[in-house]
Amino acid sequence: MRLFYMNTISRAGLAALMTLGLAACGADTASSATTNGGGGTGGPGGGRGPGGGQPSPVEITTVERATLARTSLVTGQLAPLRVVGVNSQVGGALTTVNVEEGSRVSAGMVLAELDRREIEAQLRAARANLTVARTTAERSAQLRESQVVTAAEYERDQASLAAAEATVSQLETRVGFTTIRSPIDGVVTQRFAQAGDIVGGSARLFTVADLNTLVTQLPVSELEVPLLREGASVSVRVDALGRDVPGRIRRIFPSVDSVSRLVPVEVAITGAQQSGLRPGYSVRVTLQLDEREALVIPTRAVVGAAGSQSVYVIREGRAERRRVRVGTDLDGKMEVLEGLAVGDTIITTGNALLRDGAQVRIVDPLAPETPNRRVAVPAAGAAGASTPATPAPTPTGNRP
């Protein structure tokens, strides 16, 4: 009885041990199948490496040529092309002032008048003296023919007549000076006196500006001046109005500042383009230096550190890593100097975890890019407040 009980226990324990051993073997087999079998994501049948069965989603673009325009951004201030100061030419009291700041005037328009009563009285006396001198000179000429007066007396009377005429002419001119007129067409920008003020000779009364043409003088580097030409179109950004207006290079000054090595360049704005502009507005002018055709790709398509940069090119459904030499980087665009050709299809998004030869799946971009075949490149060392070139980052792409 005891022996039968012990045999029964031994058989039950042996069966339990065998069951545990088979379970352990099954688990190892399953683990091995998961690791090495074709249904996993890390073996030859899966993953993102060569031969993977799950292609990586990527976004692509085509390499195209674009126009690279090298520009220089310089700041300045608007000013009238012509500003004239209107001064009094005789002293006296201002009896009337007909204009104020902002008044539009034309050439010859009366701006103000001075009290002329004293000068007019002097003019009447001078005219009376002129009448006497003219009569005396005529009588002396008759007596000279009869040889009643000497030659010296005759010449004296003629000189007195000439002096009287000059005095009358001088006083008539001074009477004209009491009327202050505008010398040009324009706008009164400053008024320095009011009616009733006593002003002296040569005192500044008004400033009149010709606002038909506004100009700004820009300090431009001597290295960039040879690339500019008079009459060339430029873009003028008016921050006060928040808009751009077209302008043109009116003149390039002939001399260079010996200290700063800058050359003044005058840009003019005329016609309807100057609507809403005022003298004194700050502006930023974009000067066009030169243009060239180049290959341009999105900056995010470039991977790797500086000096070992590359892009992924699509070849028969796989990503082929290709070394490139790149140039200027600006506003998300990068110039390609070597390594790519027009028409190459490159990966722009999803290139961070790719390997050379990995299978890829092309997907539509989330935010389609707007084609831009003209890229502005800032000039190095531009004078004034130039826009600096953005250093080329090391993009890593986006995770798919």
C-alpha positions as a Markdown table, in Angstrom:
| # | Residue | x | y | z |
|---|---|---|---|---|
| 1 | Met | 0.0 | 0.0 | 0.0 |
| 2 | Arg | 2.8 | 2.4 | 0.9 |
| 3 | Leu | 4.7 | 1.4 | -2.1 |
| 4 | Phe | 1.8 | 2.0 | -4.4 |
| 5 | Tyr | 1.2 | 5.5 | -2.9 |
| 6 | Met | 4.8 | 6.4 | -3.4 |
| 7 | Asn | 4.8 | 5.3 | -7.0 |
| 8 | Thr | 1.7 | 7.3 | -7.6 |
| 9 | Ile | 3.4 | 10.5 | -6.2 |
| 10 | Ser | 6.5 | 9.9 | -8.3 |
| 11 | Arg | 4.6 | 9.5 | -11.5 |
| 12 | Ala | 2.6 | 12.7 | -10.8 |
| 13 | Gly | 5.7 | 14.7 | -10.1 |
| 14 | Leu | 7.5 | 13.4 | -13.1 |
| 15 | Ala | 4.5 | 14.5 | -15.3 |
| 16 | Ala | 4.5 | 18.0 | -13.8 |
| 17 | Leu | 8.2 | 18.3 | -14.5 |
| 18 | Met | 7.8 | 17.2 | -18.1 |
| 19 | Thr | 5.0 | 19.8 | -18.6 |
| 20 | Leu | 7.2 | 22.7 | -17.3 |
| 21 | Gly | 10.0 | 21.6 | -19.5 |
| 22 | Leu | 7.9 | 21.5 | -22.6 |
| 23 | Ala | 6.5 | 25.0 | -21.8 |
| 24 | Ala | 9.9 | 26.4 | -21.4 |
| 25 | Cys | 11.0 | 24.9 | -24.8 |
| 26 | Gly | 8.0 | 26.4 | -26.5 |
| 27 | Ala | 8.7 | 29.8 | -25.1 |
| 28 | Asp | 12.3 | 29.7 | -26.3 |
| 29 | Thr | 11.1 | 28.6 | -29.8 |
| 30 | Ala | 8.6 | 31.4 | -30.0 |
| 31 | Ser | 11.1 | 34.0 | -28.9 |
| 32 | Ser | 13.6 | 32.7 | -31.5 |
| 33 | Ala | 10.9 | 32.8 | -34.2 |
| 34 | Thr | 10.1 | 36.3 | -33.3 |
| 35 | Thr | 13.7 | 37.4 | -33.4 |
| 36 | Asn | 14.8 | 35.6 | -36.6 |
| 37 | Gly | 11.5 | 34.9 | -38.5 |
| 38 | Gly | 10.3 | 36.7 | -41.6 |
| 39 | Gly | 7.4 | 38.4 | -39.8 |
| 40 | Gly | 9.5 | 40.6 | -37.5 |
| 41 | Thr | 10.3 | 44.3 | -38.1 |
| 42 | Gly | 14.1 | 44.0 | -37.5 |
| 43 | Gly | 15.2 | 41.1 | -39.7 |
| 44 | Pro | 15.6 | 40.8 | -43.4 |
| 45 | Gly | 11.9 | 40.9 | -44.0 |
| 46 | Gly | 11.3 | 44.1 | -42.1 |
| 47 | Gly | 12.8 | 47.3 | -40.7 |
| 48 | Arg | 14.0 | 50.4 | -42.6 |
| 49 | Gly | 17.3 | 49.0 | -43.8 |
| 50 | Pro | 18.1 | 47.5 | -47.1 |
| 51 | Gly | 15.7 | 44.8 | -48.0 |
| 52 | Gly | 13.1 | 45.9 | -45.4 |
| 53 | Gly | 9.6 | 45.0 | -46.1 |
| 54 | Gln | 8.1 | 48.2 | -44.6 |
| 55 | Pro | 9.1 | 51.2 | -46.8 |
| 56 | Ser | 9.6 | 54.5 | -45.0 |
| 57 | Pro | 7.2 | 57.3 | -45.9 |
| 58 | Val | 9.0 | 60.4 | -47.4 |
| 59 | Glu | 8.3 | 63.7 | -49.1 |
| 60 | Ile | 10.1 | 64.6 | -52.3 |
| 61 | Thr | 10.9 | 67.4 | -54.6 |
| 62 | Thr | 12.6 | 67.9 | -57.9 |
| 63 | Val | 15.9 | 69.8 | -58.4 |
| 64 | Glu | 15.3 | 72.9 | -60.5 |
| 65 | Arg | 17.2 | 76.0 | -61.6 |
| 66 | Ala | 16.4 | 79.3 | -60.0 |
| 67 | Thr | 17.6 | 82.9 | -60.2 |
| 68 | Leu | 19.8 | 83.9 | -57.3 |
| 69 | Ala | 19.7 | 87.7 | -56.9 |
| 70 | Arg | 22.5 | 89.1 | -54.6 |
| 71 | Thr | 21.1 | 92.1 | -52.8 |
| 72 | Ser | 22.1 | 94.7 | -50.2 |
| 73 | Leu | 19.7 | 96.1 | -47.7 |
| 74 | Val | 20.5 | 99.7 | -46.6 |
| 75 | Thr | 18.5 | 102.1 | -44.4 |
| 76 | Gly | 17.9 | 105.8 | -45.0 |
| 77 | Gln | 15.5 | 108.6 | -44.5 |
| 78 | Leu | 13.2 | 110.3 | -47.0 |
| 79 | Ala | 13.9 | 114.0 | -47.9 |
| 80 | Pro | 12.6 | 116.4 | -50.6 |
| 81 | Leu | 14.7 | 116.6 | -53.7 |
| 82 | Arg | 14.8 | 120.4 | -53.4 |
| 83 | Val | 14.4 | 122.5 | -50.2 |
| 84 | Val | 14.6 | 126.3 | -50.4 |
| 85 | Gly | 14.8 | 128.7 | -47.5 |
| 86 | Val | 12.8 | 132.0 | -48.1 |
| 87 | Asn | 14.4 | 135.0 | -46.3 |
| 88 | Ser | 13.4 | 138.6 | -46.0 |
| 89 | Gln | 15.7 | 140.9 | -48.1 |
| 90 | Val | 14.7 | 144.1 | -46.2 |
| 91 | Gly | 13.9 | 144.7 | -42.6 |
| 92 | Gly | 10.5 | 145.8 | -41.3 |
| 93 | Ala | 7.2 | 144.7 | -39.8 |
| 94 | Leu | 5.3 | 141.8 | -41.3 |
| 95 | Thr | 1.8 | 143.1 | -42.2 |
| 96 | Thr | 0.4 | 139.9 | -43.7 |
| 97 | Val | 1.3 | 136.2 | -43.8 |
| 98 | Asn | -0.7 | 134.2 | -46.3 |
| 99 | Val | 0.5 | 130.6 | -45.7 |
| 100 | Glu | 1.3 | 128.1 | -43.0 |
| 101 | Glu | 2.9 | 124.7 | -42.7 |
| 102 | Gly | 1.4 | 122.3 | -45.3 |
| 103 | Ser | 0.2 | 125.0 | -47.7 |
| 104 | Arg | 0.9 | 124.3 | -51.3 |
| 105 | Val | 2.4 | 127.1 | -53.2 |
| 106 | Ser | 3.5 | 127.9 | -56.7 |
| 107 | Ala | 6.5 | 129.8 | -58.0 |
| 108 | Gly | 5.8 | 133.6 | -57.6 |
| 109 | Met | 3.0 | 133.2 | -55.1 |
| 110 | Val | 2.9 | 135.9 | -52.4 |
| 111 | Leu | 3.7 | 134.3 | -49.0 |
| 112 | Ala | 3.9 | 137.5 | -46.9 |
| 113 | Glu | 4.2 | 141.3 | -47.1 |
| 114 | Leu | 6.3 | 143.8 | -45.1 |
| 115 | Asp | 5.4 | 147.4 | -44.2 |
| 116 | Arg | 6.6 | 149.4 | -47.2 |
| 117 | Arg | 5.4 | 152.9 | -46.3 |
| 118 | Glu | 8.9 | 154.2 | -45.4 |
| 119 | Ile | 10.5 | 152.9 | -48.5 |
| 120 | Glu | 7.7 | 154.2 | -50.7 |
| 121 | Ala | 8.3 | 157.7 | -49.2 |
| 122 | Gln | 12.0 | 157.5 | -49.9 |
| 123 | Leu | 11.1 | 156.4 | -53.5 |
| 124 | Arg | 8.9 | 159.5 | -54.0 |
| 125 | Ala | 11.7 | 161.8 | -52.8 |
| 126 | Ala | 14.1 | 160.0 | -55.2 |
| 127 | Arg | 11.8 | 160.4 | -58.1 |
| 128 | Ala | 11.5 | 164.2 | -57.4 |
| 129 | Asn | 15.2 | 164.5 | -57.3 |
| 130 | Leu | 15.4 | 162.6 | -60.6 |
| 131 | Thr | 13.0 | 165.1 | -62.2 |
| 132 | Val | 15.2 | 168.0 | -61.1 |
| 133 | Ala | 18.4 | 166.2 | -62.2 |
| 134 | Arg | 16.9 | 165.4 | -65.6 |
| 135 | Thr | 15.8 | 169.1 | -66.2 |
| 136 | Thr | 19.2 | 170.4 | -65.1 |
| 137 | Ala | 21.0 | 167.9 | -67.4 |
| 138 | Glu | 18.9 | 169.0 | -70.4 |
| 139 | Arg | 19.5 | 172.7 | -69.7 |
| 140 | Ser | 23.2 | 172.0 | -69.3 |
| 141 | Ala | 23.3 | 170.2 | -72.7 |
| 142 | Gln | 21.7 | 173.3 | -74.4 |
| 143 | Leu | 24.1 | 175.7 | -72.8 |
| 144 | Arg | 27.0 | 173.5 | -73.7 |
| 145 | Glu | 26.2 | 173.8 | -77.3 |
| 146 | Ser | 26.2 | 177.6 | -76.9 |
| 147 | Gln | 29.4 | 177.3 | -74.9 |
| 148 | Val | 27.9 | 179.1 | -72.0 |
| 149 | Val | 28.9 | 176.4 | -69.5 |
| 150 | Thr | 32.2 | 174.6 | -69.3 |
| 151 | Ala | 32.7 | 170.9 | -70.0 |
| 152 | Ala | 33.2 | 170.2 | -66.3 |
| 153 | Glu | 29.9 | 171.7 | -65.4 |
| 154 | Tyr | 28.2 | 169.7 | -68.2 |
| 155 | Glu | 29.7 | 166.5 | -67.0 |
| 156 | Arg | 28.7 | 167.2 | -63.4 |
| 157 | Asp | 25.0 | 167.7 | -64.4 |
| 158 | Gln | 25.1 | 164.4 | -66.4 |
| 159 | Ala | 26.6 | 162.5 | -63.4 |
| 160 | Ser | 23.9 | 163.9 | -61.1 |
| 161 | Leu | 21.2 | 162.6 | -63.5 |
| 162 | Ala | 22.7 | 159.1 | -63.6 |
| 163 | Ala | 22.9 | 159.1 | -59.7 |
| 164 | Ala | 19.3 | 160.1 | -59.4 |
| 165 | Glu | 18.2 | 157.4 | -61.8 |
| 166 | Ala | 20.2 | 154.8 | -59.8 |
| 167 | Thr | 18.6 | 155.9 | -56.6 |
| 168 | Val | 15.1 | 155.5 | -58.0 |
| 169 | Ser | 15.9 | 152.1 | -59.3 |
| 170 | Gln | 17.4 | 151.0 | -56.0 |
| 171 | Leu | 14.3 | 152.1 | -54.0 |
| 172 | Glu | 11.9 | 150.5 | -56.5 |
| 173 | Thr | 13.8 | 147.2 | -56.0 |
| 174 | Arg | 13.5 | 147.6 | -52.2 |
| 175 | Val | 9.8 | 148.2 | -52.5 |
| 176 | Gly | 9.6 | 144.9 | -54.4 |
| 177 | Phe | 11.5 | 143.1 | -51.6 |
| 178 | Thr | 8.7 | 143.9 | -49.2 |
| 179 | Thr | 6.6 | 141.3 | -51.0 |
| 180 | Ile | 7.8 | 137.8 | -50.1 |
| 181 | Arg | 7.2 | 135.4 | -52.9 |
| 182 | Ser | 7.8 | 131.6 | -53.3 |
| 183 | Pro | 10.8 | 130.8 | -55.5 |
| 184 | Ile | 9.5 | 127.3 | -56.5 |
| 185 | Asp | 6.4 | 125.1 | -56.7 |
| 186 | Gly | 6.1 | 123.1 | -53.5 |
| 187 | Val | 4.8 | 122.8 | -50.0 |
| 188 | Val | 5.6 | 125.1 | -47.0 |
| 189 | Thr | 7.3 | 122.9 | -44.5 |
| 190 | Gln | 8.3 | 125.5 | -41.9 |
| 191 | Arg | 7.1 | 129.0 | -41.0 |
| 192 | Phe | 9.3 | 131.1 | -38.6 |
| 193 | Ala | 7.3 | 134.4 | -38.3 |
| 194 | Gln | 3.8 | 135.6 | -37.8 |
| 195 | Ala | 2.0 | 138.8 | -38.9 |
| 196 | Gly | 3.1 | 141.7 | -36.7 |
| 197 | Asp | 6.7 | 140.4 | -36.1 |
| 198 | Ile | 9.6 | 142.7 | -36.8 |
| 199 | Val | 12.2 | 141.0 | -38.9 |
| 200 | Gly | 15.6 | 142.0 | -40.0 |
| 201 | Gly | 17.2 | 141.8 | -43.4 |
| 202 | Ser | 18.1 | 138.2 | -44.4 |
| 203 | Ala | 15.9 | 136.7 | -41.6 |
| 204 | Arg | 14.5 | 133.2 | -42.4 |
| 205 | Leu | 10.7 | 133.3 | -42.8 |
| 206 | Phe | 9.7 | 130.1 | -44.6 |
| 207 | Thr | 11.0 | 126.8 | -45.9 |
| 208 | Val | 9.5 | 125.5 | -49.1 |
| 209 | Ala | 10.1 | 121.9 | -50.3 |
| 210 | Asp | 9.5 | 120.4 | -53.7 |
| 211 | Leu | 7.7 | 117.1 | -52.8 |
| 212 | Asn | 7.2 | 116.0 | -56.4 |
| 213 | Thr | 10.3 | 113.9 | -55.9 |
| 214 | Leu | 11.4 | 112.4 | -52.6 |
| 215 | Val | 15.0 | 111.1 | -52.3 |
| 216 | Thr | 17.1 | 109.2 | -49.8 |
| 217 | Gln | 20.9 | 109.1 | -49.7 |
| 218 | Leu | 22.2 | 105.7 | -48.8 |
| 219 | Pro | 25.8 | 104.8 | -47.6 |
| 220 | Val | 26.9 | 101.9 | -49.9 |
| 221 | Ser | 30.1 | 100.0 | -49.6 |
| 222 | Glu | 32.8 | 100.8 | -52.2 |
| 223 | Leu | 32.9 | 97.1 | -53.1 |
| 224 | Glu | 29.2 | 97.1 | -54.1 |
| 225 | Val | 29.1 | 100.5 | -56.0 |
| 226 | Pro | 30.6 | 99.0 | -59.2 |
| 227 | Leu | 27.6 | 96.7 | -59.4 |
| 228 | Leu | 25.1 | 99.5 | -59.4 |
| 229 | Arg | 24.0 | 101.8 | -62.2 |
| 230 | Glu | 22.0 | 105.0 | -62.4 |
| 231 | Gly | 18.4 | 104.5 | -63.4 |
| 232 | Ala | 18.2 | 101.0 | -62.0 |
| 233 | Ser | 15.0 | 100.0 | -60.2 |
| 234 | Val | 15.0 | 99.3 | -56.5 |
| 235 | Ser | 12.5 | 98.3 | -53.8 |
| 236 | Val | 11.9 | 100.8 | -51.0 |
| 237 | Arg | 10.3 | 99.5 | -47.8 |
| 238 | Val | 8.4 | 102.2 | -45.8 |
| 239 | Asp | 8.0 | 100.9 | -42.3 |
| 240 | Ala | 5.5 | 103.6 | -41.3 |
| 241 | Leu | 3.1 | 102.5 | -44.0 |
| 242 | Gly | 4.0 | 98.9 | -44.0 |
| 243 | Arg | 4.4 | 98.6 | -47.7 |
| 244 | Asp | 7.0 | 98.6 | -50.5 |
| 245 | Val | 7.2 | 101.3 | -53.2 |
| 246 | Pro | 9.3 | 101.3 | -56.3 |
| 247 | Gly | 12.2 | 103.7 | -56.7 |
| 248 | Arg | 15.2 | 104.2 | -58.9 |
| 249 | Ile | 18.8 | 105.1 | -58.5 |
| 250 | Arg | 19.0 | 108.8 | -59.4 |
| 251 | Arg | 22.7 | 109.3 | -59.0 |
| 252 | Ile | 25.9 | 107.8 | -57.6 |
| 253 | Phe | 28.2 | 110.3 | -55.9 |
| 254 | Pro | 31.7 | 110.4 | -57.4 |
| 255 | Ser | 33.8 | 110.4 | -54.2 |
| 256 | Val | 34.3 | 107.8 | -51.5 |
| 257 | Asp | 34.5 | 108.7 | -47.8 |
| 258 | Ser | 38.1 | 108.1 | -46.8 |
| 259 | Val | 37.3 | 106.8 | -43.3 |
| 260 | Ser | 34.2 | 104.7 | -43.7 |
| 261 | Arg | 34.9 | 103.6 | -47.4 |
| 262 | Leu | 31.2 | 104.3 | -48.2 |
| 263 | Val | 29.8 | 106.0 | -51.3 |
| 264 | Pro | 26.5 | 108.0 | -51.1 |
| 265 | Val | 23.9 | 106.6 | -53.5 |
| 266 | Glu | 20.7 | 108.7 | -54.0 |
| 267 | Val | 17.5 | 106.9 | -54.6 |
| 268 | Ala | 14.4 | 108.8 | -55.9 |
| 269 | Ile | 10.7 | 108.1 | -55.6 |
| 270 | Thr | 8.4 | 110.0 | -58.0 |
| 271 | Gly | 4.9 | 110.1 | -59.4 |
| 272 | Ala | 2.0 | 108.1 | -57.9 |
| 273 | Gln | 4.4 | 105.9 | -56.0 |
| 274 | Gln | 5.0 | 108.6 | -53.4 |
| 275 | Ser | 1.4 | 108.8 | -52.4 |
| 276 | Gly | 1.2 | 108.9 | -48.6 |
| 277 | Leu | 4.9 | 109.4 | -48.2 |
| 278 | Arg | 6.3 | 112.2 | -46.0 |
| 279 | Pro | 9.8 | 113.7 | -45.6 |
| 280 | Gly | 11.5 | 112.1 | -42.6 |
| 281 | Tyr | 10.1 | 108.6 | -43.0 |
| 282 | Ser | 12.6 | 105.9 | -42.4 |
| 283 | Val | 13.0 | 103.5 | -45.3 |
| 284 | Arg | 14.9 | 100.3 | -46.1 |
| 285 | Val | 16.1 | 100.0 | -49.7 |
| 286 | Thr | 17.0 | 96.7 | -51.3 |
| 287 | Leu | 19.7 | 97.3 | -53.9 |
| 288 | Gln | 20.0 | 94.7 | -56.7 |
| 289 | Leu | 23.7 | 93.9 | -57.1 |
| 290 | Asp | 23.7 | 91.0 | -59.6 |
| 291 | Glu | 21.9 | 87.8 | -60.7 |
| 292 | Arg | 22.9 | 84.3 | -61.6 |
| 293 | Glu | 21.3 | 81.0 | -62.4 |
| 294 | Ala | 21.9 | 78.2 | -59.9 |
| 295 | Leu | 20.5 | 74.9 | -58.6 |
| 296 | Val | 18.3 | 75.4 | -55.5 |
| 297 | Ile | 16.9 | 72.9 | -53.1 |
| 298 | Pro | 15.1 | 73.1 | -49.7 |
| 299 | Thr | 17.4 | 73.4 | -46.8 |
| 300 | Arg | 15.8 | 70.5 | -44.9 |
| 301 | Ala | 16.7 | 68.1 | -47.7 |
| 302 | Val | 20.4 | 68.4 | -46.7 |
| 303 | Val | 21.7 | 66.1 | -43.9 |
| 304 | Gly | 25.0 | 65.8 | -42.2 |
| 305 | Ala | 27.5 | 68.3 | -40.7 |
| 306 | Ala | 29.2 | 71.1 | -42.6 |
| 307 | Gly | 31.9 | 69.6 | -44.9 |
| 308 | Ser | 30.2 | 66.2 | -45.2 |
| 309 | Gln | 26.7 | 67.2 | -46.3 |
| 310 | Ser | 24.5 | 65.0 | -48.5 |
| 311 | Val | 21.0 | 64.4 | -49.7 |
| 312 | Tyr | 18.9 | 61.3 | -50.5 |
| 313 | Val | 18.1 | 60.8 | -54.1 |
| 314 | Ile | 15.2 | 58.5 | -55.2 |
| 315 | Arg | 16.5 | 55.6 | -57.3 |
| 316 | Glu | 14.0 | 52.8 | -58.3 |
| 317 | Gly | 12.1 | 53.2 | -55.1 |
| 318 | Arg | 15.1 | 53.3 | -52.8 |
| 319 | Ala | 17.0 | 56.1 | -51.1 |
| 320 | Glu | 20.5 | 56.7 | -52.5 |
| 321 | Arg | 22.7 | 58.9 | -50.3 |
| 322 | Arg | 24.7 | 61.4 | -52.3 |
| 323 | Arg | 27.4 | 63.8 | -51.2 |
| 324 | Val | 26.8 | 67.4 | -52.2 |
| 325 | Arg | 28.6 | 70.7 | -52.0 |
| 326 | Val | 26.3 | 73.6 | -51.0 |
| 327 | Gly | 26.5 | 77.3 | -50.9 |
| 328 | Thr | 24.3 | 80.1 | -49.7 |
| 329 | Asp | 21.4 | 79.3 | -47.4 |
| 330 | Leu | 18.5 | 81.8 | -47.2 |
| 331 | Asp | 14.8 | 81.5 | -46.3 |
| 332 | Gly | 14.8 | 77.7 | -46.4 |
| 333 | Lys | 16.5 | 77.5 | -49.7 |
| 334 | Met | 20.1 | 76.3 | -50.4 |
| 335 | Glu | 22.3 | 76.6 | -53.4 |
| 336 | Val | 23.8 | 73.4 | -54.7 |
| 337 | Leu | 27.3 | 73.7 | -56.2 |
| 338 | Glu | 28.1 | 70.1 | -56.9 |
| 339 | Gly | 26.5 | 66.7 | -56.6 |
| 340 | Leu | 23.0 | 67.2 | -58.2 |
| 341 | Ala | 21.6 | 67.8 | -61.6 |
| 342 | Val | 18.4 | 69.4 | -62.8 |
| 343 | Gly | 15.5 | 66.8 | -62.6 |
| 344 | Asp | 16.9 | 64.8 | -59.8 |
| 345 | Thr | 14.3 | 63.7 | -57.3 |
| 346 | Ile | 15.4 | 64.2 | -53.7 |
| 347 | Ile | 13.9 | 63.5 | -50.3 |
| 348 | Thr | 12.9 | 66.6 | -48.3 |
| 349 | Thr | 11.1 | 65.1 | -45.3 |
| 350 | Gly | 11.6 | 61.7 | -43.6 |
| 351 | Asn | 15.3 | 61.6 | -44.3 |
| 352 | Ala | 16.4 | 61.7 | -40.6 |
| 353 | Leu | 16.4 | 57.9 | -40.0 |
| 354 | Leu | 17.0 | 56.7 | -43.6 |
| 355 | Arg | 19.9 | 54.4 | -44.6 |
| 356 | Asp | 21.5 | 54.3 | -48.0 |
| 357 | Gly | 19.5 | 51.9 | -50.1 |
| 358 | Ala | 16.4 | 51.8 | -47.9 |
| 359 | Gln | 13.0 | 51.3 | -49.5 |
| 360 | Val | 10.8 | 54.4 | -49.4 |
| 361 | Arg | 7.2 | 55.3 | -50.0 |
| 362 | Ile | 6.4 | 58.7 | -51.4 |
| 363 | Val | 3.6 | 60.6 | -49.7 |
| 364 | Asp | 2.0 | 63.9 | -50.3 |
| 365 | Pro | 3.4 | 66.8 | -48.3 |
| 366 | Leu | 1.3 | 68.2 | -45.5 |
| 367 | Ala | 2.0 | 71.8 | -46.5 |
| 368 | Pro | 2.8 | 72.0 | -50.3 |
| 369 | Glu | 5.5 | 74.5 | -51.1 |
| 370 | Thr | 4.9 | 77.5 | -53.3 |
| 371 | Pro | 7.3 | 77.4 | -56.2 |
| 372 | Asn | 9.8 | 80.3 | -56.1 |
| 373 | Arg | 12.3 | 80.5 | -58.9 |
| 374 | Arg | 13.9 | 83.7 | -57.6 |
| 375 | Val | 15.8 | 83.7 | -54.4 |
| 376 | Ala | 17.3 | 86.8 | -52.9 |
| 377 | Val | 20.8 | 86.5 | -51.5 |
| 378 | Pro | 22.1 | 89.2 | -49.2 |
| 379 | Ala | 25.5 | 90.7 | -50.0 |
| 380 | Ala | 28.3 | 90.0 | -47.6 |
| 381 | Gly | 29.4 | 93.1 | -45.7 |
| 382 | Ala | 26.6 | 95.3 | -47.0 |
| 383 | Ala | 26.7 | 98.9 | -45.7 |
| 384 | Gly | 24.0 | 100.2 | -43.3 |
| 385 | Ala | 21.5 | 97.8 | -41.7 |
| 386 | Ser | 22.0 | 95.0 | -44.2 |
| 387 | Thr | 20.2 | 91.7 | -43.8 |
| 388 | Pro | 22.7 | 89.0 | -42.7 |
| 389 | Ala | 22.9 | 85.7 | -44.4 |
| 390 | Thr | 21.4 | 82.9 | -42.4 |
| 391 | Pro | 24.1 | 80.3 | -41.5 |
| 392 | Ala | 23.4 | 76.9 | -42.9 |
| 393 | Pro | 21.9 | 74.7 | -40.2 |
| 394 | Thr | 22.3 | 70.9 | -40.0 |
| 395 | Pro | 18.8 | 69.8 | -40.7 |
| 396 | Thr | 17.8 | 66.3 | -39.6 |
| 397 | Gly | 14.4 | 66.1 | -41.3 |
| 398 | Asn | 11.2 | 65.1 | -39.7 |
| 399 | Arg | 10.3 | 61.7 | -38.3 |
| 400 | Pro | 7.8 | 60.0 | -40.6 |
